[in-house]
Amino acid sequence: MTDTGLQKFSRLIAEFSAHYEMDDLTPDDNGVTGFVVDNREMALQLLPEGEVVLASIDLGTSSEATTANLLLMKANQSLFALDGMVIGIRAESGQYCLFDRIGISHLDFPGFDARIARILERAEQWGAFLGAFVPTAVAADSAGDAESEHPEGELSLGSFIHV
């Protein structure tokens, strides 16, 4: 018996949340889950075909919206600059977001984890570009543990909050 897309996605999310000692991130019946890392909300939604997850992460806003819009739209033209991801703007809030499509049909946990880490790295890069990225300090009592688990230069996922 093969997994449905929701079963596969739920299993990947369960491994992800266990690996990072996060609260339960079980997707809802619509295949949606999310969390906050370093003041950035990340949403993951299984698309109806059941083989692709749409990932979106907030980047912030910019007081120089016209200039930022032009530069970010130029970045969208260069898939290399965004690792194939796309930057968009939420019309209702003016919030910049980074979007990615993650094919999960043949993806294992290490591949899923690497893809999420790449999205978070790009969010940090482009959020800093917008001048809106302010990292959340890891609580003093867990800072030593978090740092010892991540070698120098490796992305630290910081503090997660399930949304």
C-alpha positions, 0 to 999 in steps of 0.5 A: 500500500502506498502513502497518500500525499497527506500521509507522506507529508504528515510523516515528513512533518512528524520527523521534522518536528521531532528532530528539532524538538518542536511541538506537534506540527501535524497538518490539518485536514487541508494539509496545512501547518506552519511555525515561526522561526526567528520572527518569520512565519513559515507556512507549509501547505500540501497542494491538492495533487498531493505530491507538492508542498507550497512553502511560504515564509514572511520576509518583512516589509520595506520603507523603500517599497518601489526600489525594493519591488523592482530589485526583488522582481529582478531577482525572480527573473534569476532563478539562480538568485533564489534557488528556484524560489519566488518572492511575492507580496501579500496584497492585503499587508504589503508583506514580502514572502518567499515561496517554494514548491517542494515535491515530496513523492520521492523525498525522504526526511534528510532531503525535506530538512535540507530543503526547509533549511535552504528556504530559511537561508534564502529568507534570512538573505532576502529579509536582510536585504529588505532591512527587516530581519531581526533574529530572535535570541535563543533563550539563555538556558537553551543557547548552549544546547542549540549551539553545540548541536550545530557546527560553526557556519551551519544554519541554526533554526532557532526558536520554533513556534507552531502556528 
